[in-house]
Amino acid sequence: MTPLRALGFAILLLTGAGAAEARPFAREGLVFSDELGGFVILQVTGSGYLHDPFVVVEEVDSPDLAALVIRGLSPEFGNRVGTQHLVGFALTKIAINRTGGPWTLYQLELREMLESHSPYGDGLSFGQAATVGRPFTSSAFAANREIDEPYDSVQFADGIVAAGEKAAFEVVVTDTSPVAMFFLLQLQLHEVALQQPPVSQGAN
């Protein structure tokens, strides 16, 4: 993320933009919230299993970084995707582009602390070291890159989401030591800014 985007996100948090419109959605013991602004959740369905993932439908109206807040993940929730991690669930995000411009890249990142990347030791990841749910897919992008270190990210490329259109993103979220609240950051991009490692094609 560029310093300008980081500054914009910090201002968003400090001002509480979007907080008045926030509407948390409770599902299967978890609570999904758009309280930090930048997008609005329209609907949450599903149960978190591979055959019935949580489906979070949202309208994204800010070109800057936004964070989905997820609360309630605990050992009692269990692992619904069958990986070696203590807890886990399948997630599909359906993002509707209300930013006024096209998206040519889309990035998701997991964090336990909003202000810092998720390190290896916190246990939170996109199913790290597992093959379940892979390859992660998107309805609008043909390729993706998974980054496990030094942070947990999935970056989708080779496609476009025009203004007013929507795209689905399918991943799995896991943790070996779950905390009461964590964040799924999302950033839609308009320039070639993906980082190593090499791209993995959805056809693999």
N, C-alpha and C positions, 0 to 999 in steps of 0.2 A: 504494500500500500504506500502511495506517495505521501510525503509530509502534509500536503494540502488535504488529502482525504482523511488522514489521521486527525488533523486539526478540526475538520468539519465534524467528524464523529465525536470528538471530545466536546465540542460546543453543543452538539445534539444532546449528549448525556447531561451536561451541566444545566441546560435550559429545560430539560424534560419535555422536549418537543414530542408531540404525539401521545403523551401520557394520558391526556384527558379523554382520548378516544380509545384507549387500550381496552381490549376485551379478552380476558383469559378464557381459554377453552380447556375444560377438564375431560380427560379420556383415559380409561383403564388405569386410574391412579396417578397419571401424569397431568401436568398443567402446562399448556403452551400459551405463551404471552407475547404480544407485540408492543409491550410497554415502553421499549426504548426508542420507538419511532422508526420512520423510514419505510414502513410497509404496514399493511393492515390485514390481519387474519380474517378470512371470510368463513372458513369451515375447517373442522378437524374430524376425521372419521377413521375407522379401522381399529385394529387391536395390536398391531406391532409385530405380527407374525409374517413370515415370508409370503404366505399365501393371502394375507390380509394386512398389509402394512398400515402404519399410521399415514394418513394422507392429509397434509396441511396445505390448504388452498389460501393463497395470499395475493394481494395487489401490492406491487412494489412501486412506490411513487417517488422515491429519492434516488439520485444517481450515486449517492455515497454509501459507505459501509453501513449495514444494518445487522441487528442481532436478534435472533429468536431466543427467548428465554424459556428454558425447560426446567420444571421443578418436579420433585417427587420420586426420582429414580432411586431405588433402594434395593438391597438384596432380596427383599420380599417380592419385588416385581419379577425377578427371575430373568432367565435368558430365553428369549422367544425366537432366536434365530439359529440356535444350536452350535454356537462357537464355543471355544474354550474359556471365554470370559465369564465373569460372575453374572453380569447382566448384559442384556442386549435387545435391540429391537430393529425392525425394518422400518424405513421412513421414505416416503415419497413426498417431495415438495413440488407443488404446482404453483409456479410464479407467473403472475400476469404483469406484463410490462406496461406500467403507467408513467414511465419516466420521460416519454416524449422522444426518445431516440432508440436506435437499435442496440441490442446486446450481441457482441461477437465472441465474448468469453464470459464464463460464469464460475465463480469460486465459492466453495463452502469450506469453513474451518471450524473445528471444535475447540472450545476453551473452557476450563474450569474457572479461570479468573479473567474477567473481561479485558483487563489492561495488559495481559501478557499471554504469549503463546503457550499451548499445552505441551509440557515436556514429556519425555518417555515415562518418567517415574509416576505420573499421576494416574496412569491406567486408562485414560479416556482416549478413544480412537475410533476410526472408521473400520472396526473389525480387523485391526492389525494382526498379521501372521495367520489369518484365516482366509479361506477361499469362498466362504459363504456369501451369496448375493453378488458375486463378481462374474463378469465385469460390471461395475456400476454403469448405469446407462442414463441417457437423457433423450427426451423426445425431439429435441432441437439440435443437439450436438453429437457428432459422430465419434468423437475421441475424448479421452480423459487422461489426466495424470494424477496419480496418488502420491502424496508426500507424507511419509511417516515421521521423518526427522529432518530438521529440529522442531517441526510443528506438524499438526495433523490437518491435512488439507486435501480436498479433491477439486481439481480444476478442469472444467469442461471446455472443449474447443471444437473447431471445425464445424461451424454452424452459425445461425443467426436467429435472433428473436426480434422481430420488428415491433415498433410501438403498437400497443393494443393487442399483441399476440401473447400466447402463453407457452410455457415449457415445463415439462416434468423432469424431476431429477430423483433417481432412485439410489439409495445408499443403505448401509447398515451402521448403527451406532452401538458401540460397546464400551464397557468399563469393567475394570477389575477391582476398583475401590470407589464405588459411586458416592457422589456428594449430593446434597439436597437441591442444588441449583447449578446448572451449567448453561453454556451459550453455544448456539450454532450461528456463526457469522456468515454473512453472504455478501458478495460483492460482484456486481455486474460490470463488465469492462468493455471498452470500445477500442482497445489497442492491443497489439501483440505483447503481452506482458507475462506470459506463463513462464514458470521457472522449471528447472530440471526436476525430476529425471525425465527420460524419454516418454513419449506419448504411447499409451496402450489403446489399441483400436477396439471398438465395441464388438467387432466380429471375432475376436480371439476367444 
